[in-house]
Amino acid sequence: MRWLVLLCAAAAFADGPVEFRPHLMEGNIGGGYAVMVADLNKDGKPDVVGLTQRIRELAWYENPGWQRHVLINDMPGLVNMAAADIDGDGIPEISLQNEFSMVAAKSRGLQWLLRHKNDPRRLWEKLAVDELTTSHHTVWADIDGDGRKELINAPLIGANALAPKYEDHVSLVYYHVPKDWSGPWKRMLIDDSLYGVLHRVRVVRWDDDKRDDLLTTSFSGITLHRLAGKKWQNTRLSKGHEEEAPRAGASDVVMAQLAKRRILASVEPWHGNEVVVYTDAGAGKWQRRVIFDNLVEGHEICSADFNGDGLDDLVAGDRARGGKGSAHVFFARDGTGASWHHLVLDHEQMSGSGCAIADINGDGRKDFVMIGSATGNLKWYENLGPSDKKP
């Protein structure tokens, strides 16, 4: 098999790349869009949730046999989700968004909270949170450092935006979880200066404090959002890919570490062809390096130290709309951010739309999970370690 040839070739770099073995969890999830890893049954094993906009139900797959359980059904236009244990019972609540469309006038943008009803293998209950046009990405974050997470909602475009340039401001908002789960959930503004497409919001710890901060990717580029007292500070870190919209800005971003050096890695522009690494140049400036520019349609990026060398590595999926796509892994060669070894996995077998990091099998190594759109599959990639370190 082609993936085995690629993996064996990578094994020659024992101090860098590791071997990965793909495992199929679901082979019939057409148009797979988003993936999430969370322990949904309180057994200490990470389970996997796969989402597609093509069907009206959301299901999770139980580790290790990957039995499929339906969380919720009869919800059209599912688009994204996030998990956090808000009530402290050991099983997370799930933020879920649906009735999404790329046409703002057809996109109600419904935001929900899902809670289990004692048995997480049975249908969960849904509680309405908000309706905000084109709600598209969601995360949980403790933005004020009080130990309680807030719900973040990132619409994709403004209510008056039209393809292809989507010329309108789009608002990033949040909600405190009310004591009564049924609400009301008060919508509060983080930033209304972002323009065009707001594609992703990611949770980071930017400062040495107890507060979670946010990074967003949009046509405006990469923006840092920090709550200082009661006011939000929104700082543009990079314009991203500078070209006329819709080939503008960034599609996704992750904060990673090379030894003790913080870097940013992104896919650019929106749904773009580039994997980009940013290193801190001082005085609030970031040096931009394109480390790969041959994706057909990049979407998300994630990071982990796969080989235990103290340097985070990168994973990016290529959705290759109309094609078959592949998973791309980039191993840091040193702490500069300038040198990477590129490994292609599952060539033309994984049109990766979403990715997530977790130790799936509990062996102490970080693995990754990916969901494919055109390939309609959900897989986890087992980190086997460098071949020369195996018995």
Disulfide bonds with the S-S distance in Angstrom:
none
